[in-house]
Amino acid sequence: MRVQFSIPAYRSIVHTKTALCLGDFLLEAKVGKKWDIGVFMPDNPDVDWAQNMIFKRAMDMKFDVCLMMGSDNYASGKDLVRMIETLTNAAEWPEKSIHWLGKHAAIAAPCEHRGGGLNVGARSEEGKRKALEAIAEGEIFEAEKIGFGIVAFRLHWYREYWPRGPWLRSRFHFGDGLNEMERESQDYTHCEQVQELGGVVLADPRVVAGHEIGMRKGV
């Protein structure tokens, strides 16, 4: 399997734990699994731009999977390998989820927002409740909205629609007042685009995902 490991380096800064995570992943994936691993870290303060550059390069270089991690997120190499295997070969899916097969486009790890709270959203209170229950039980589930601090894309699914998208683009909602503006993040809008095309974004709460909230240590 060919996997691109990517980090959008925010103003040339990558957290030390994120850099160590890369080394751990290489040991597990390249040495342990004999996967072909590429590494790409574009440097740009515009996160949307950097993430789309990552995605485009993975498609152009014909990788099977694009693993992307925020510059201050981290997880163990074993967790990341298991997450990718879950995405690519339906390993350890719940029995009730056979309808995901062929539609599974991406998988992401629930983790804490920089502002607090989990990066998992839903369109209804019932959806939020089900997501929180699945997270508590450590069960893979279909996410309506999830942040991409740690995410893997199954590029075979995306090639059917390439290059029309789905892309990673923030959406801005403007009110009547001068300062009334709300931003919908590029990861949430990406989930929406995938679902509009009949695809599924999975969440893997088994990944112990870290987020160095409010900290930026360069390496």
C-alpha positions as CSV (number, residue, x, y, z in Angstrom):
1,M,0.0,0.0,0.0
2,R,1.2,3.5,-0.8
3,V,0.5,6.1,1.8
4,Q,1.3,9.8,1.8
5,F,1.9,11.2,5.4
6,S,1.3,14.9,5.4
7,I,1.4,17.9,7.8
8,P,0.3,21.4,6.8
9,A,3.2,23.2,8.5
10,Y,1.7,26.3,10.0
11,R,4.3,29.1,9.3
12,S,7.1,26.5,9.2
13,I,6.2,25.2,12.7
14,V,5.5,21.6,13.6
15,H,5.0,20.5,17.2
16,T,7.7,18.2,18.6
17,K,5.1,15.5,19.5
18,T,3.8,15.7,15.9
19,A,7.3,15.2,14.5
20,L,7.8,12.2,16.9
21,C,4.5,10.8,15.7
22,L,5.9,10.8,12.1
23,G,8.9,8.7,13.2
24,D,6.7,6.3,15.1
25,F,4.4,5.9,12.1
26,L,7.3,5.2,9.8
27,L,8.5,2.4,12.0
28,E,5.0,0.8,12.2
29,A,4.0,1.3,8.5
30,K,7.3,1.2,6.5
31,V,9.3,-1.1,8.6
32,G,6.5,-3.2,10.1
33,K,4.0,-3.3,7.3
34,K,6.3,-2.7,4.4
35,W,4.1,0.1,3.1
36,D,5.5,2.6,0.6
37,I,5.4,5.9,2.5
38,G,5.8,9.4,1.1
39,V,6.1,12.5,3.3
40,F,4.9,16.0,2.3
41,M,4.8,19.1,4.5
42,P,3.8,22.3,2.6
43,D,4.4,25.5,4.5
44,N,1.7,28.1,4.3
45,P,-0.3,30.0,6.9
46,D,-3.5,29.4,4.9
47,V,-4.6,26.0,6.2
48,D,-7.2,25.5,3.4
49,W,-4.5,26.1,0.7
50,A,-2.0,23.8,2.4
51,Q,-4.5,20.9,2.9
52,N,-5.6,21.1,-0.8
53,M,-2.0,21.1,-1.9
54,I,-1.5,17.9,0.2
55,F,-4.6,16.3,-1.3
56,K,-3.7,17.3,-4.9
57,R,-0.2,15.9,-4.5
58,A,-1.4,12.6,-3.1
59,M,-3.8,12.3,-6.1
60,D,-1.2,13.3,-8.7
61,M,1.4,10.9,-7.2
62,K,-1.2,8.1,-7.2
63,F,-1.1,7.2,-3.6
64,D,-3.7,4.8,-2.2
65,V,-4.2,6.8,1.0
66,C,-3.5,10.3,2.1
67,L,-2.9,10.5,5.9
68,M,-3.0,14.1,7.1
69,M,-2.3,15.5,10.5
70,G,-2.5,19.0,12.0
71,S,0.9,20.5,13.0
72,D,0.0,20.2,16.6
73,N,-1.9,16.9,16.6
74,Y,-0.4,13.5,17.3
75,A,-1.2,9.8,17.9
76,S,0.8,6.5,18.1
77,G,2.0,4.9,15.0
78,K,0.1,1.7,15.8
79,D,-3.2,3.7,16.1
80,L,-2.6,5.4,12.8
81,V,-1.8,2.1,11.0
82,R,-4.9,0.4,12.5
83,M,-7.1,3.4,11.4
84,I,-5.8,3.2,7.8
85,E,-6.4,-0.6,7.7
86,T,-9.9,0.0,9.0
87,L,-10.5,2.5,6.2
88,T,-9.0,0.4,3.4
89,N,-10.2,-3.1,4.2
90,A,-13.2,-2.7,6.5
91,A,-11.3,-4.3,9.3
92,E,-13.2,-4.2,12.6
93,W,-16.3,-2.4,11.3
94,P,-19.5,-3.0,13.3
95,E,-21.7,-5.7,11.8
96,K,-24.5,-3.2,11.2
97,S,-22.3,-1.1,8.9
98,I,-22.1,-3.2,5.8
99,H,-23.9,-0.4,3.9
100,W,-20.6,1.6,4.2
101,L,-18.8,-0.7,1.8
102,G,-17.7,1.1,-1.3
103,K,-18.9,4.4,0.0
104,H,-16.2,4.8,2.7
105,A,-14.2,7.9,1.6
106,A,-12.3,9.0,4.7
107,I,-11.8,8.2,8.4
108,A,-10.9,10.7,11.2
109,A,-10.0,10.6,14.9
110,P,-12.2,12.5,17.4
111,C,-10.0,14.9,19.4
112,E,-10.3,18.1,21.3
113,H,-10.8,21.5,19.7
114,R,-8.3,24.2,20.5
115,G,-11.2,26.1,22.0
116,G,-12.4,23.1,24.0
117,G,-14.9,20.4,23.2
118,L,-14.7,17.5,20.7
119,N,-14.3,18.1,17.0
120,V,-17.4,16.0,16.2
121,G,-20.6,17.7,15.1
122,A,-24.1,16.7,14.0
123,R,-27.2,18.2,12.5
124,S,-29.4,17.3,15.3
125,E,-29.3,16.6,19.1
126,E,-30.1,12.9,18.4
127,G,-27.1,12.8,16.0
128,K,-24.9,14.3,18.7
129,R,-26.1,11.9,21.3
130,K,-25.4,8.9,19.0
131,A,-21.9,10.2,18.2
132,L,-21.1,10.7,21.9
133,E,-22.3,7.2,22.7
134,A,-20.2,5.6,20.0
135,I,-17.1,7.6,21.2
136,A,-17.7,6.4,24.8
137,E,-18.0,2.8,23.6
138,G,-14.9,3.1,21.3
139,E,-17.0,2.0,18.3
140,I,-16.4,3.2,14.7
141,F,-19.3,5.3,13.5
142,E,-20.5,7.3,10.5
143,A,-19.7,11.0,11.3
144,E,-22.0,13.8,10.0
145,K,-19.3,16.3,10.8
146,I,-15.8,15.7,12.1
147,G,-12.6,17.8,12.3
148,F,-9.5,16.7,10.3
149,G,-6.8,17.0,13.0
150,I,-6.0,13.4,12.1
151,V,-7.6,12.1,9.0
152,A,-7.0,9.5,6.2
153,F,-8.6,9.7,2.8
154,R,-9.2,6.6,0.6
155,L,-8.2,8.1,-2.7
156,H,-9.8,5.4,-4.8
157,W,-13.2,6.8,-3.9
158,Y,-12.2,10.3,-4.7
159,R,-10.8,9.5,-8.2
160,E,-14.3,9.0,-9.5
161,Y,-15.0,12.7,-9.0
162,W,-11.5,14.1,-9.6
163,P,-10.7,17.0,-10.2
164,R,-14.2,18.4,-9.4
165,G,-13.6,17.7,-5.7
166,P,-14.6,17.3,-2.9
167,W,-12.0,19.9,-1.8
168,L,-11.3,21.4,1.5
169,R,-12.8,24.9,1.5
170,S,-13.9,27.0,4.4
171,R,-17.4,28.6,4.1
172,F,-18.3,32.0,5.4
173,H,-21.7,33.1,6.5
174,F,-22.3,36.9,6.7
175,G,-25.0,38.6,8.8
176,D,-26.4,42.1,8.5
177,G,-24.0,43.7,10.9
178,L,-20.5,44.8,10.0
179,N,-18.8,42.2,12.3
180,E,-21.4,39.5,11.9
181,M,-19.5,36.7,10.2
182,E,-19.4,33.0,11.0
183,R,-16.8,30.6,9.5
184,E,-17.6,26.9,8.8
185,S,-14.4,25.0,8.7
186,Q,-13.0,23.3,5.6
187,D,-13.2,19.8,7.3
188,Y,-16.9,20.2,8.1
189,T,-17.7,21.4,4.5
190,H,-15.7,18.5,3.1
191,C,-17.8,16.0,5.0
192,E,-20.9,17.7,3.6
193,Q,-19.5,17.4,0.0
194,V,-18.6,13.7,0.5
195,Q,-22.1,13.0,1.8
196,E,-23.8,14.8,-1.1
197,L,-21.9,12.5,-3.5
198,G,-23.2,9.4,-1.6
199,G,-19.9,8.9,0.4
200,V,-19.3,8.2,4.0
201,V,-16.8,9.7,6.5
202,L,-16.0,7.5,9.4
203,A,-14.9,8.3,12.9
204,D,-12.5,6.1,14.8
205,P,-12.6,6.8,18.5
206,R,-10.1,4.0,19.2
207,V,-7.3,6.4,18.2
208,V,-5.9,8.2,21.2
209,A,-5.5,11.5,19.5
210,G,-3.6,14.4,21.1
211,H,-3.9,18.1,20.4
212,E,-1.4,20.6,22.0
213,I,-4.0,23.2,22.6
214,G,-2.7,26.7,22.4
215,M,1.0,25.6,22.1
216,R,3.3,25.9,19.2
217,K,6.8,24.4,19.7
218,G,9.0,24.3,16.6
219,V,11.4,21.6,15.6
